[in-house]
Amino acid sequence: MTCREFAGFLGDYHSGELSDDVRASFERHLSRCQNCQRYLFHYRETVKLGRGALADADAAVPADVPEDLINAILAARTRKPV
């Protein structure tokens, strides 16, 4: 597996959706590649921080967030996938 392939499988690896053979190849690459080890660490930290930021659905929106941005986010959340 290459680093580029590793990055492509990262989301599925993190969510436990890789087949056994692809997961084995992914983990073999991970055991040998320090760059991908760091990449995985930062990916996990990003996911953790993102979940933490969204943990309180009732949190107040900071006053300096533009109203247009809030409306765009709310509109995107209600749109159905095509």
Backbone as a printed PyTorch tensor [residue, N CA C, xyz], in Angstrom:
tensor([[[  0.8520,  -1.1760,   0.0000],
         [  0.0000,   0.0000,   0.0000],
         [  0.8940,   1.2340,   0.0000]],

        [[  0.5020,   2.2370,  -0.7480],
         [  1.2340,   3.5020,  -0.7830],
         [  0.6100,   4.4740,   0.2250]],

        [[  1.3000,   5.5620,   0.4820],
         [  0.7690,   6.5960,   1.3780],
         [ -0.5200,   7.1930,   0.8110]],

        [[ -0.5830,   7.3580,  -0.4800],
         [ -1.7890,   7.8980,  -1.1140],
         [ -2.9680,   6.9410,  -0.9300]],

        [[ -2.7260,   5.6530,  -1.1160],
         [ -3.7800,   4.6640,  -0.8930],
         [ -4.1920,   4.6550,   0.5800]],

        [[ -3.2040,   4.7430,   1.4480],
         [ -3.4540,   4.7930,   2.8910],
         [ -4.4250,   5.9270,   3.2160]],

        [[ -4.1510,   7.1040,   2.6890],
         [ -5.0100,   8.2620,   2.9470],
         [ -6.4160,   8.0260,   2.4110]],

        [[ -6.5340,   7.3380,   1.2900],
         [ -7.8360,   7.0570,   0.7150],
         [ -8.6690,   6.0900,   1.5550]],

        [[ -8.0170,   5.2210,   2.2880],
         [ -8.7120,   4.2440,   3.1220],
         [ -8.9060,   4.7090,   4.5580]],

        [[ -8.3700,   5.8480,   4.9020],
         [ -8.3410,   6.2900,   6.2950],
         [ -9.7240,   6.3830,   6.9400]],

        [[-10.6730,   6.9880,   6.2570],
         [-12.0190,   7.1270,   6.8190],
         [-12.6700,   5.7780,   7.0830]],

        [[-12.5540,   4.8640,   6.1200],
         [-13.1320,   3.5290,   6.2950],
         [-12.4090,   2.7500,   7.3870]],

        [[-11.1090,   2.9470,   7.5110],
         [-10.3620,   2.2850,   8.5860],
         [-10.8530,   2.7890,   9.9360]],

        [[-10.9560,   4.0850,  10.0550],
         [-11.3640,   4.6960,  11.3230],
         [-12.7610,   4.2460,  11.7260]],

        [[-13.6390,   4.0410,  10.7600],
         [-15.0080,   3.6220,  11.0690],
         [-15.1700,   2.0980,  11.1010]],

        [[-14.0800,   1.3540,  10.8840],
         [-14.1270,  -0.1030,  10.9600],
         [-14.7940,  -0.7650,   9.7670]],

        [[-14.7460,  -0.1150,   8.6110],
         [-15.4490,  -0.6250,   7.4380],
         [-14.5510,  -1.2800,   6.3910]],

        [[-13.2760,  -1.4790,   6.6830],
         [-12.3870,  -2.1240,   5.7160],
         [-12.5290,  -3.6380,   5.7840]],

        [[-12.3800,  -4.2810,   4.6380],
         [-12.3410,  -5.7430,   4.6240],
         [-11.0730,  -6.1950,   5.3520]],

        [[-11.0480,  -7.4350,   5.7600],
         [ -9.9060,  -7.9530,   6.5240],
         [ -8.5930,  -7.8230,   5.7630]],

        [[ -8.5960,  -8.1340,   4.4660],
         [ -7.3520,  -8.0780,   3.7000],
         [ -6.8600,  -6.6490,   3.4930]],

        [[ -7.7710,  -5.7110,   3.2460],
         [ -7.3710,  -4.3110,   3.0760],
         [ -6.9070,  -3.7450,   4.4150]],

        [[ -7.6060,  -4.1010,   5.5030],
         [ -7.1980,  -3.6280,   6.8310],
         [ -5.7920,  -4.1350,   7.1680]],

        [[ -5.5010,  -5.3910,   6.8360],
         [ -4.1780,  -5.9520,   7.0970],
         [ -3.1080,  -5.1930,   6.3250]],

        [[ -3.3860,  -4.8990,   5.0630],
         [ -2.4380,  -4.1370,   4.2470],
         [ -2.2600,  -2.7240,   4.8050]],

        [[ -3.3590,  -2.1110,   5.2090],
         [ -3.3430,  -0.7730,   5.8040],
         [ -2.4710,  -0.7650,   7.0530]],

        [[ -2.7060,  -1.7250,   7.9460],
         [ -1.9570,  -1.7780,   9.2090],
         [ -0.4900,  -2.1350,   8.9910]],

        [[ -0.2040,  -2.9490,   7.9860],
         [  1.1880,  -3.2740,   7.6540],
         [  1.9140,  -1.9970,   7.2140]],

        [[  1.2710,  -1.2270,   6.3410],
         [  1.8580,   0.0440,   5.9070],
         [  2.0320,   0.9790,   7.1040]],

        [[  1.0020,   1.0540,   7.9260],
         [  1.0410,   1.9270,   9.0950],
         [  2.1960,   1.5690,  10.0270]],

        [[  2.4750,   0.2960,  10.1920],
         [  3.5480,  -0.1380,  11.0940],
         [  4.9360,   0.2790,  10.6030]],

        [[  5.0300,   0.5880,   9.3030],
         [  6.3370,   0.9080,   8.7050],
         [  6.5180,   2.3790,   8.3350]],

        [[  5.4470,   3.1500,   8.3590],
         [  5.5130,   4.5100,   7.8110],
         [  5.2130,   5.5520,   8.8930]],

        [[  6.2360,   6.2560,   9.3080],
         [  6.0580,   7.2800,  10.3420],
         [  5.1690,   8.4300,   9.8770]],

        [[  5.2520,   8.8010,   8.6160],
         [  4.4000,   9.8800,   8.1130],
         [  2.9250,   9.5100,   8.2300]],

        [[  2.5990,   8.2770,   7.8760],
         [  1.1980,   7.8480,   7.9640],
         [  0.7720,   7.6520,   9.4230]],

        [[  1.6970,   7.2790,  10.2790],
         [  1.3820,   7.2030,  11.7060],
         [  0.9810,   8.5800,  12.2280]],

        [[  1.7490,   9.5910,  11.8400],
         [  1.4210,  10.9630,  12.2560],
         [  0.1010,  11.4220,  11.6390]],

        [[ -0.0980,  11.0680,  10.3840],
         [ -1.3310,  11.4440,   9.6870],
         [ -2.5450,  10.8430,  10.3960]],

        [[ -2.4590,   9.5690,  10.7550],
         [ -3.5520,   8.9080,  11.4690],
         [ -3.7790,   9.5550,  12.8290]],

        [[ -2.7200,   9.8700,  13.5340],
         [ -2.8520,  10.5280,  14.8390],
         [ -3.6150,  11.8440,  14.6880]],

        [[ -3.2160,  12.6560,  13.7330],
         [ -3.8660,  13.9530,  13.5410],
         [ -5.3080,  13.7970,  13.0330]],

        [[ -5.5430,  12.7890,  12.2200],
         [ -6.9080,  12.5080,  11.7610],
         [ -7.7980,  12.1930,  12.9630]],

        [[ -7.3210,  11.3140,  13.8400],
         [ -8.1010,  10.9550,  15.0350],
         [ -8.3400,  12.1650,  15.9340]],

        [[ -7.3260,  12.9870,  16.0970],
         [ -7.4820,  14.2010,  16.9170],
         [ -8.5150,  15.1430,  16.3040]],

        [[ -8.4870,  15.2750,  14.9920],
         [ -9.4480,  16.1400,  14.3040],
         [-10.8700,  15.6340,  14.5000]],

        [[-11.0670,  14.3370,  14.3550],
         [-12.3940,  13.7500,  14.5620],
         [-12.8450,  13.9800,  16.0000]],

        [[-11.9490,  13.7460,  16.9500],
         [-12.2810,  13.9370,  18.3630],
         [-12.6590,  15.3850,  18.6580]],

        [[-11.8830,  16.3120,  18.1550],
         [-12.1770,  17.7290,  18.3780],
         [-13.4710,  18.1470,  17.6840]],

        [[-13.7020,  17.6260,  16.4920],
         [-14.9400,  17.9280,  15.7740],
         [-16.1570,  17.4360,  16.5320]],

        [[-16.0730,  16.2320,  17.0620],
         [-17.1950,  15.7040,  17.8550],
         [-17.4080,  16.5360,  19.1060]],

        [[-16.3280,  16.9510,  19.7220],
         [-16.4410,  17.7810,  20.9130],
         [-17.0840,  19.1200,  20.6060]],

        [[-16.7560,  19.6740,  19.4710],
         [-17.3180,  20.9730,  19.0840],
         [-18.8110,  20.8720,  18.8150]],

        [[-19.2610,  19.6980,  18.4200],
         [-20.6730,  19.5080,  18.0980],
         [-21.4480,  18.8120,  19.2040]],

        [[-20.8110,  18.6030,  20.3510],
         [-21.4330,  17.8350,  21.4280],
         [-22.6690,  18.5230,  22.0040]],

        [[-22.6590,  19.8280,  22.0610],
         [-23.7860,  20.5560,  22.6490],
         [-24.6160,  21.1910,  21.5470]],

        [[-25.6850,  20.5160,  21.1650],
         [-26.5360,  21.0090,  20.0780],
         [-27.2380,  22.3130,  20.4420]],

        [[-27.3330,  22.6030,  21.7350],
         [-28.0180,  23.8110,  22.1800],
         [-27.0650,  24.9670,  22.4890]],

        [[-25.7880,  24.7870,  22.1560],
         [-24.8070,  25.8410,  22.4460],
         [-25.1260,  27.0940,  21.6330]],

        [[-24.8890,  28.2220,  22.2360],
         [-25.1330,  29.4960,  21.5620],
         [-24.1000,  29.7170,  20.4600]],

        [[-24.5360,  30.2980,  19.3810],
         [-23.6410,  30.6510,  18.2830],
         [-22.9250,  31.9370,  18.6790]],

        [[-21.5910,  31.9660,  18.5570],
         [-20.8640,  33.1940,  18.8960],
         [-21.3970,  34.3920,  18.1020]],

        [[-21.4030,  35.5370,  18.7260],
         [-21.9730,  36.7490,  18.1290],
         [-21.2510,  37.1830,  16.8490]],

        [[-19.9810,  36.8180,  16.6990],
         [-19.2230,  37.2850,  15.5390],
         [-19.3470,  36.3730,  14.3140]],

        [[-20.1890,  35.3500,  14.3820],
         [-20.4010,  34.4840,  13.2300],
         [-21.4060,  35.1630,  12.3000]],

        [[-21.0500,  35.3460,  11.0260],
         [-21.9470,  36.0320,  10.0870],
         [-23.2790,  35.2980,   9.9240]],

        [[-24.3360,  36.0380,   9.8890],
         [-25.6780,  35.4780,   9.7490],
         [-25.8180,  34.6690,   8.4590]],

        [[-25.1750,  35.1240,   7.3750],
         [-25.2240,  34.3930,   6.1040],
         [-24.6250,  32.9910,   6.2480]],

        [[-23.5580,  32.8860,   7.0240],
         [-22.9230,  31.5910,   7.2420],
         [-23.8570,  30.6700,   8.0290]],

        [[-24.4690,  31.1820,   9.0530],
         [-25.4120,  30.3870,   9.8490],
         [-26.5490,  29.8820,   8.9710]],

        [[-27.1130,  30.7660,   8.1640],
         [-28.2190,  30.3730,   7.2820],
         [-27.7870,  29.3290,   6.2550]],

        [[-26.5810,  29.4640,   5.7210],
         [-26.0810,  28.4980,   4.7450],
         [-25.8940,  27.1230,   5.3910]],

        [[-25.3870,  27.0890,   6.6030],
         [-25.1960,  25.8190,   7.3160],
         [-26.5430,  25.1740,   7.6070]],

        [[-27.4790,  25.9540,   8.0860],
         [-28.8100,  25.4160,   8.3820],
         [-29.4920,  24.9000,   7.1240]],

        [[-29.3370,  25.6000,   6.0170],
         [-29.9370,  25.1730,   4.7520],
         [-29.2880,  23.8620,   4.2840]],

        [[-27.9860,  23.7450,   4.4320],
         [-27.2790,  22.5260,   4.0100],
         [-27.6950,  21.3360,   4.8570]],

        [[-27.9740,  21.5600,   6.1200],
         [-28.3820,  20.4660,   7.0050],
         [-29.7600,  19.9340,   6.6530]],

        [[-30.6120,  20.7540,   6.0660],
         [-31.9730,  20.3120,   5.7560],
         [-32.1120,  19.7780,   4.3410]],

        [[-31.1090,  20.0100,   3.4860],
         [-31.1500,  19.4940,   2.1130],
         [-31.0280,  17.9890,   2.1080]],

        [[-31.7570,  17.3530,   1.2240],
         [-31.6680,  15.9080,   1.0690],
         [-30.6040,  15.6010,   0.0280]],

        [[-29.8310,  14.5140,   0.2350],
         [-28.8110,  14.1180,  -0.7560],
         [-29.4610,  13.7780,  -2.0790]],

        [[-28.7430,  14.0520,  -3.1470],
         [-29.2480,  13.7790,  -4.4950],
         [-29.0750,  12.3360,  -4.8380]]])
